[in-house]
Amino acid sequence: MSTLKKNKRQKRAKLEALYGDIKPAHGNSVTQRGKPKYLGGNGRQTTGVSRRLFKRNVKKIRVLENGRAVRRRVPVSAIRSGLIQKPQVVDPFAVPDMN
């Protein structure tokens, strides 16, 4: 096994530990017809099952990693919970305070 693959895997593992797994999950989309029994019908009949992806709610933002600002795809749940540290935005034309 080459070192390049190993380094790539290690880097991916670090990102996964920080932001969680952002890969989509697989599932089924079920199409049905009919009226449920509890509503007085004969029951629901499945007319089709197709594969689908449950995609994570991710947003591309700038985050602080090892003191550097980098752009990453991060789950919105991690942003809301405060796990992500955003870089401080500095106004480029502001006069610095001399206090």
HELIX and SHEET records of a PDB file:
HELIX    1   1 THR A    3  TYR A   19  1                                  17    
HELIX    2   2 LYS A   37  LEU A   39  5                                   3    
HELIX    3   3 VAL A   76  SER A   81  1                                   6    
SHEET    1   A 2 ALA A  25  ARG A  33  0                                        
SHEET    2   A 2 GLN A  45  PHE A  54 -1                                        
SHEET    1   B 2 VAL A  58  GLU A  65  0                                        
SHEET    2   B 2 ARG A  68  PRO A  75 -1                                        
END                                                                             
